[in-house]
């Protein structure tokens, strides 16, 4: 009797657990798995969206993707959806001797899907190339927009194109997602600067000393000369003398102070050297920043003053980041 009661209890418990599990899965949003593509990483098409492990669809997390199904997690419960489960399949109707209107219509739809897929593929590729070009031109905002458009078109095209195009789209989708995420982080870092309350030149100097480190262009960009934008310097948290100067100029502009970036070329130990400083106010310079350090003077900054700092100077230019130009101010023969 006790044995029968024990068996009944086990069966009853399992029934209750099964019903609870099914109830939780039942409460989950409708999810249709219409495609699985093996690669690195393995991806699936869920509700016409290309996803990978860890992604969220309608509040449901993708736990794993196998050859035949996708495992989800929702409200602490896990459940699976097999490939094609819940998808209504259309069976073509064939009339003896002639193709039915339905079959002809399906052929037209298939052709349209192929053409539309190729169109979306081209759009994705074009926007992806534009995003890369924007990044080379240091326009991160435009790059972000182009990556987003490329990702949207690539995901839509993924459902429609052939397997060869899917391979390229998988890489593109992964790259777009990574760059969008990284650019979001960069944007957040830049926005956070607004809360630093840099309301004076001395506050800017203190912030620069704490947050930005000096590093040469060769060590960071593997180039002899590279002008970082102020945003790049904020994100990298490193820069050389002109990078410090351009960032300082941008920060001074935020608090209403006009300034200019001056580059001095001079000789030292028989070699040509260079240094950049940010001087302000632009109208009658009385102070300057040198690699983040604020120097307050009782006189103007001119060729005679710079000659005391760099006795062997031979050229002094004003630098403009946006036009990438050097305007000659003073020159020695």
N, C-alpha and C positions, 0 to 999 in steps of 0.2 A: 504493500500500500504506500509506504514511504517512498519506494522507488518510483512508483507511478506519479506520485505527487511531485517528486524531484524533476522527472522528465517533463511533466506538464508546466512546471515553473520555468524551466529553461525555454521551452517552446513559446510560452506566453511572453517571456522577457524578450526573446528574439523578435517576436511579432511586434511588440511595442517599439523596440529600437528601429526596426525596419520602417514602421509607420512614421516615426519621428524623422528619420533620415529622408524618406520620400517627401514628407511634408515640407522640410526645409528646402529640398531641391525643387519642390513644386513652387515654392514662393519665389524662387530665383527668376530674373527676367528671362524672356524667351531668347535662347541662344542657338543659332544654326551654324554648324560647321560645314562649309561648302568646299573646302580645299585644304590640303596639307602639303607643304613643300619642304623636303629635306634639304638641309644646307647647314651653313654655319652663320647664324643659328637656324634651327628648324623653325619654320613659321607656319601659321595657319590662317585661313580666311574665316573669320567669325562675324556673322551679321554684316558681310560685305566689307569688313575691315581687316587689313593685314596685321597680324599680331604675333608676338613671340612670348616666351615664358616671362612672367612678371608683369605683363601689361594688364590694363584694366579695361573691361568692356561692360558698359552699363552697370558699373559698381561691382562687377564680378572679376576676381583675379584669375589670370591664367597660371595654373600650377605646373602643368607639364604638357608636352605635345608628343605623341607617339605616331607610329605609322598609320594608325587607324582611328585614333580618337584624341580628344582634348580633355584634360582634367581641369576643373574649375574649383574655386573656393568662394563661398558666399555665406556670410553670417556665421563663420566658424565651421561650416560643413563643407565637405568636398563631394563632388559628383562629376560624372563624365558625360560627354556627348560624342557619339560616334560620328564619323564622317558620313554626311548625307542624312543623318537622323532628323526626322521632322520635315525634310525638304520634299515638296511635292514634285514628283517626276512626271514630265509630259511624255507620253508614248505616241510616237508618230503613227498616224492612220494611213495605211496604204491601200488604195483601190486597185484591183486587178487591171493591168494594162495601162493605167494612168496614175500620175502622182496626184494625191489629194491636195486640196487648197491648203489644208493645214500643214502638209509637208512643205509646200512651196513657201508658205509664210514662215515656217521654221528655218528654211534655208536663207530667207531674206534677213531674219533676225540674227542668224549666225554670222552672216556677212557683215551686218551692221555692227555686231559686237566686235568682230575682228578689226574692222576699219576704225571704230571708236577706240578700241584698245591701242591700236598703233598711233592714233592721234594723241591720246593721253600720254603714251610712252614718249613721243617726240616732245610734247609740252614739258614733261617731267625732266627730260634730258636738257632742254633749252634753259629751264629755270635753274637747274643744278649747275650748269656751266656758268650762268650769270652770277650765281651765288659765289662760286669760286673766284670769278673775276672781281666781284665786289670786295671780297676779303683781301685780294692782292692790292686793291686800290684803297684799302683801309676804311671802306664804308661798311661797317658792321651792321648798321641798321638795315640797309638795302639787302645785305647778305642774308640777314635773318628772315626777311620777307620772302626772298627768293627760295630759301630752303623750305619754308613752310608751304609755298605753292608747289614746289617740286615733290615734297612728301605727299601732299594731298593727291596730286595727279599720279604719282607712282603707285600709291595704294589702290587707287581706282583701276589703273591699268593692269596691275598684278592679277586681277580676277579675270581679265579678258585675253591676255596675250599668251603666246606659246611658251614652252619650257625654257628655250634658249634666252628669251627676253626676261623671263622670271629670274634667271641667275643674275643678270645685270641689275634688275630692279631690286633684288634682295640686298645687294651691296649698297645701292643708292639709298634705299630706305634706311638702312642701318646708319650710314654716314649722315644723312639728313637729321635723323633723330639725335645722334650724338652732338652734332654741331648746334642744333637748336637748343639742346640742353646746356651746352657749354656757353653759348651766347646769352642765354637767360641768366646764367650765373654771373657772367661779365656785367650784364646790365644791372643786376642786383648790387654788385660791388660798387658800380659807378653811382647808382642811386643812393646807396648808403652814405656816400661822401657828403651828401646834403645835410646829414644829421651830425656831421663833425663840428659844425658851428665855427668854420674858419672865417672869422669876421675881421681879421687884421693881418698885416704882413707877418707880425711876430707869431701869430697862431698858425699861419701857413708854414712858416719855417720850422716850428716845433713839430707839426704834423708830418712834414716831409722827412725830417730826421728820423722819426719813429717808424714810418711806414714804407719808405722807398729806399732801396739799397743801390749803390753804384755798381754797374756791371758794364763791361765793354760790349760794343756791337758784335765783335768777333765771337765772344763767348756765348752770346744769346742768339744772334741771327746768323752767325758764320759769314758775316759780311764786314768789310773794312769800315763802311759808312752806311748807317741806316737811321733815318729819322722816325722815331716812334711818335704816334699821335698821343695826345694827353690821355685818351681812353686806354690805349695799349699800355702805357706806363702805369696807369692805375691798376690794370688787371695783372700785369706781369710783376708789379711791385719792384721793378728794377729798371735801370736806365743809365746812360752816360750823361755827360755834361749838357748837351743840347736837349736831351729828353727831359732832364730836370728843368731846364730853362723853359721849354714849351709848356710843360705842365704848370710851372709856376705862373707863366703868363696867363694861362687859362683860369687858374684859381684867383689871380688878382682881378681878372676881368669879371668874375662872378661877384666880387664885392665892389665893383665900380671903379677900379684903378687901371688906367691905361699904362701899358708897359711895352718894352721891345726886347727882342733877343739879339744880343751882339756876339759875334764870333771874332776871336782874335787869333791870327796866325803868327807864329813866332819861331825862332830858332833856339834849340837847346841841345847842347852836346853835339853840334854839327848836324842835327836832324830837324826836319820841319815838324812842328807841333801845333796843336790847336786847342782852344778852350772856348766855351760859350757861357755867357751869363745873361741874366734877365735884369734889366735896369728899369727904374720907375721913380717918380712919374715920368711919362714919356716927354712931356713938355719941358720940364727942367729937372733932369735926373739928379737925385740926391742920394739914392740908395740902390743897392743891387743884391741879387741872389746869386750865389755861386755854389752849385750842387746842393741846393737846399739851405745853405747858410745865409742868413740875412746880415748885410753890412750897411750900416747907416753912416752917411758921410756929411761933412760940412761944406762940401764943394760939389760942383758938377762933374759928370763923367765925360771926359773928352780924350783926345789923342794924347795930350800931355799926361793926364792922370793914368791912362792905360800904359803909357811908356814907363811909368814908375813900377807898375806891376809886371810888365813884360818888356824889359829894356830892348830885347832883340826883335820886337814885333816888326812885321813887314806888310801886314794887311789887316784892316778892320772892316767887317761887313755886318749889315743887319740881315737877319734871317727871317724868312716868312714861311711857316710850315705849310699853309694851304696852297700856296703857289710853288713851293719848293724852290724859291729864288734867294739869291744873295745880292743885296744892294750894297755896292762899295761906299764906305764912308770916308776912310782915310787909307792912304797907301804910301809906302816908302819906296824909293828907288833902290 
